[in-house]
Amino acid sequence: MNEGFYHPLERVSQSSLLVSTASDKIIRLYCPIQAVCILSIHSFYNGDRVTITAIEEDEQARLLYQIDGLPFPYNHFEILNQT
């Protein structure tokens, strides 16, 4: 895992997410959360920085990030180290 990114583990609420750090610590992040696009989708391209304003799940319990008012699959983004 890249040191500068967090790996999402579980949605806690609409405004928070559990993630693991590069040192294998589990921490809770609260929106807004800074991220970077790693797989182009919609109007976002690789390398674009975005702000996650809410955490959602679809009908199959897949993790979604709300960005600019729209839900996107989490695997298109990497959460940046928030420190």
N, C-alpha and C positions, 0 to 999 in steps of 0.2 A: 504494500500500500504506500502511496506517495505521502511523504511527511506533511505536505501542505494541504491535504484533503482529509475529510472525515467520511467514514462509511456509514450510511444510514442503517439503523437496525429495526426501529419500530416507531410508529406514530403513537404519541402519548395523548395528544389533543389536537384541535385544529390549529393551535398556535405553538406546539412544541414537538420535538422529535428526539429520540435517543439515538446517539451515534457512537461509533468506536473511533478512537484516535489511533495514530500511528504507533503509540506506545501501549495499545490494547486497553486503554481506559475507556469506560463507558460514561458519557456525559450527556446532559440534556441541553439542547439548544432551543431558544425561543425565537419566534419570528419577530422582526424580519431577519432572514438568514441570507448571507451572501453566497453565491455559487457561480460556477462557470459552465457554459455549455460545452459538452464533449461529443455530442452527436446531434447534428443539425436537425431542427424541428421547427415547423411553422416559420416565424420570422427570426428565429435565433440560429446563429451559425457557430461553428467550433470557435472557442475562445471568447465568445461574448460573455460579459459578466452580467448577472441577473440578480434580482432580489426576490427571494421566496417570501410571500406574504401570508401563506397559510399552508397547512398540511392536510391532505384529503386522502380518501380511499375510494376506489371504484367498487362496482357491485361484486367483483371477485376479490376484494380486499387487497388490491394492488395499490402501492404507494404512489400518490400524485402530489406534485408541488404546484401551488397556485402562484403564477407569475403574470403580472399585468392583467389580473382578473380572470385568467384562464387556467384550467388544470392541464398539467403536462406529466408524462411518465417520469419518475425519478431517475431512471437510468440514462436519461439524456443530459444529466447535470451532475457535477461533483461539487459537494459543499466545501467551500474554502475554510481554512483554519480561521476561526473567528477571533483569535487573539492578536 
